[in-house]
Amino acid sequence: MQTTLLSIMVCCAAFASSAASGADLPPLSPVAVASGAQISREHGYEFVTVGAPGNAAYPGGLFGRNAGSGSVAEPFRIARTQVTNTQMAEFANAYLPFIQGDPGQQYGIVGIFIRFDYDINRYVVNPGSEQVAAAMSWRAAARYCNWLCNDRQSTAAAFETGAYDTSTFGDLPGRQFSDQLVHTQDARFYIPTRSQWVKAGYYDPNRSGPSQGGYWTYPNASDNELRYGFPWEGGESIVGAQFLPPYAWELPVSSYEATQSPWGLFDLSGSSRDWNEDAVGQRGGRLYSGSPRQSQIPGREDSLYRSEGFAAYPDDLATFAGLRIAATVPTPAGSVTMCVVLTVAALSRRRRLV
């Protein structure tokens, strides 16, 4: 038993070291390449552009579950991986001067892998968990998106506006919330909607042949349930980690290089769940999707046919949900406009000089 545990620890350390090296993520799968996924990089994240605008919605699974989801009118970008603990700790330390109350009690921000070190007055990541997906509340995820929208500035306003107006964040009677329901229209970064998440995870524009789109049942471009186990054992997801040694929690993002969605996303199964922007009920919760590493029913939670996601209060951390950032697609028209503006400005300066 000791030999087995030691082998697992060594393998996990090797995966973490590889992920922490700063190298690019594994290349897109052949399915993702055929889908037309395009990679862009911003703020340390690798995004893919999800095309096929106006795709058909999912027709519905068991008892009509997920019927009508997955259709997105415009192209969008979405991160291939979730926010890691290292990235979340950077955010937490930038936000630290504006935190009210004990910084060590901000569980919506620190999650389960980050702690506040009172000796150095900084948030630090538990050793070995640097590249593991971070856990956070929905409201912390919203502030993270605001921060990116403001190019990670170190001002209070950078955390409070951008994608979501945090002045709307509050609690109503009956455990309901007053938070802004959808992101600001021109926000560059935001929490993905459930339909965007479903499309990026399950929709393949070539599902039944060239340009014959459709949905796969599982988030690995397949109708076959994922193989659960460590990546070095041929596994495709670490779902069910509570039945394995605790080192399974230390797997960094993108450890399962071959397990990709039709658009090249990693870790839709077996990491943290992903927060969605959608509200449910009478403002009673926010959706989150995917199967976490501690799931006891992986086959059901990974299946688009069977699972409609879950819901939790915006300040709730008990779900162990994380953030996979959505982003707008830069428009060529915007680039052309900028070039025109710069050219006109340059000509104006030149006229003043002659």
Secondary structure as the mmCIF struct_conf table of DSSP 4:
data_model
#
loop_
_struct_conf.conf_type_id
_struct_conf.id
_struct_conf.beg_label_comp_id
_struct_conf.beg_label_asym_id
_struct_conf.beg_label_seq_id
_struct_conf.end_label_comp_id
_struct_conf.end_label_asym_id
_struct_conf.end_label_seq_id
HELX_RH_AL_P HELX_RH_AL_P1 GLN A 2 ALA A 19
TURN_TY1_P TURN_TY1_P1 ALA A 20 SER A 21
HELX_LH_PP_P HELX_LH_PP_P1 ALA A 23 SER A 29
HELX_RH_AL_P HELX_RH_AL_P2 PRO A 30 SER A 35
TURN_TY1_P TURN_TY1_P2 GLY A 36 GLY A 36
STRN STRN1 GLN A 38 GLU A 42
TURN_TY1_P TURN_TY1_P3 HIS A 43 GLY A 44
STRN STRN2 TYR A 45 VAL A 50
TURN_TY1_P TURN_TY1_P4 PRO A 53 GLY A 54
HELX_LH_PP_P HELX_LH_PP_P2 ASN A 55 TYR A 58
HELX_RH_3T_P HELX_RH_3T_P1 LEU A 62 GLY A 64
TURN_TY1_P TURN_TY1_P5 ARG A 65 GLY A 68
BEND BEND1 GLY A 70 GLY A 70
BEND BEND2 ALA A 73 GLU A 74
STRN STRN3 PHE A 76 ALA A 79
BEND BEND3 ARG A 80 THR A 81
HELX_LH_PP_P HELX_LH_PP_P3 GLN A 82 VAL A 83
STRN STRN4 THR A 84 THR A 84
HELX_RH_AL_P HELX_RH_AL_P3 ASN A 85 TYR A 95
HELX_RH_3T_P HELX_RH_3T_P2 LEU A 96 PHE A 98
BEND BEND4 GLY A 101 GLY A 101
HELX_RH_3T_P HELX_RH_3T_P3 PRO A 103 GLN A 105
HELX_RH_AL_P HELX_RH_AL_P4 TYR A 107 VAL A 110
TURN_TY1_P TURN_TY1_P6 GLY A 111 PHE A 113
STRN STRN5 ILE A 114 ASP A 117
TURN_TY1_P TURN_TY1_P7 TYR A 118 ASN A 121
STRN STRN6 ARG A 122 VAL A 125
HELX_LH_PP_P HELX_LH_PP_P4 ASN A 126 ASN A 126
TURN_TY1_P TURN_TY1_P8 PRO A 127 GLY A 128
TURN_TY1_P TURN_TY1_P9 GLU A 130 GLN A 131
BEND BEND5 VAL A 132 VAL A 132
STRN STRN7 ALA A 133 ALA A 133
HELX_LH_PP_P HELX_LH_PP_P5 ALA A 134 ALA A 134
HELX_RH_AL_P HELX_RH_AL_P5 TRP A 138 CYS A 149
TURN_TY1_P TURN_TY1_P10 ASN A 150 ARG A 152
BEND BEND6 SER A 154 THR A 155
TURN_TY1_P TURN_TY1_P11 ALA A 156 ALA A 156
HELX_RH_AL_P HELX_RH_AL_P6 ALA A 157 GLU A 160
BEND BEND7 THR A 161 TYR A 164
HELX_RH_3T_P HELX_RH_3T_P4 THR A 166 THR A 168
STRN STRN8 ASP A 171 LEU A 172
TURN_TY1_P TURN_TY1_P12 PRO A 173 ARG A 175
STRN STRN9 GLN A 176 PHE A 177
BEND BEND8 LEU A 181 VAL A 182
TURN_TY1_P TURN_TY1_P13 GLN A 185 ASP A 186
BEND BEND9 ARG A 188 ARG A 188
STRN STRN10 PHE A 189 TYR A 190
HELX_LH_PP_P HELX_LH_PP_P6 ILE A 191 THR A 193
HELX_RH_AL_P HELX_RH_AL_P7 ARG A 194 TYR A 202
STRN STRN11 TYR A 203 ASP A 204
TURN_TY1_P TURN_TY1_P14 PRO A 205 SER A 208
BEND BEND10 GLY A 209 GLY A 209
TURN_TY1_P TURN_TY1_P15 PRO A 210 SER A 211
STRN STRN12 GLY A 214 TYR A 215
BEND BEND11 THR A 217 THR A 217
STRN STRN13 TYR A 218 TYR A 218
TURN_TY1_P TURN_TY1_P16 PRO A 219 ALA A 221
STRN STRN14 SER A 222 SER A 222
BEND BEND12 ASP A 223 ASN A 224
HELX_LH_PP_P HELX_LH_PP_P7 GLU A 225 ARG A 227
STRN STRN15 TYR A 228 TYR A 228
BEND BEND13 GLY A 229 GLY A 229
HELX_RH_3T_P HELX_RH_3T_P5 PRO A 231 GLU A 233
TURN_TY1_P TURN_TY1_P17 GLY A 234 GLY A 234
BEND BEND14 GLU A 236 GLU A 236
STRN STRN16 SER A 237 SER A 237
TURN_TY1_P TURN_TY1_P18 VAL A 239 GLY A 240
HELX_RH_3T_P HELX_RH_3T_P6 ALA A 241 PHE A 243
BEND BEND15 LEU A 244 LEU A 244
HELX_RH_3T_P HELX_RH_3T_P7 PRO A 246 GLU A 250
HELX_LH_PP_P HELX_LH_PP_P8 LEU A 251 PRO A 252
TURN_TY1_P TURN_TY1_P19 VAL A 253 SER A 254
TURN_TY1_P TURN_TY1_P20 GLU A 257 ALA A 258
TURN_TY1_P TURN_TY1_P21 PRO A 262 TRP A 263
BEND BEND16 LEU A 268 LEU A 268
STRN STRN17 SER A 269 SER A 271
STRN STRN18 ARG A 273 VAL A 280
TURN_TY1_P TURN_TY1_P22 GLY A 281 GLY A 284
STRN STRN19 GLY A 285 SER A 289
BEND BEND17 GLY A 290 GLY A 290
STRN STRN20 SER A 291 PRO A 292
TURN_TY1_P TURN_TY1_P23 ARG A 293 GLN A 294
BEND BEND18 GLN A 296 GLN A 296
HELX_RH_AL_P HELX_RH_AL_P8 PRO A 298 GLU A 301
TURN_TY1_P TURN_TY1_P24 ASP A 302 ASP A 302
TURN_TY1_P TURN_TY1_P25 LEU A 304 ARG A 306
STRN STRN21 PHE A 310 ALA A 312
TURN_TY1_P TURN_TY1_P26 PRO A 314 ASP A 315
TURN_TY1_P TURN_TY1_P27 ALA A 318 THR A 319
STRN STRN22 ALA A 321 GLY A 322
STRN STRN23 ALA A 326 ALA A 327
HELX_LH_PP_P HELX_LH_PP_P9 THR A 328 THR A 331
HELX_RH_AL_P HELX_RH_AL_P9 PRO A 332 LEU A 353
#
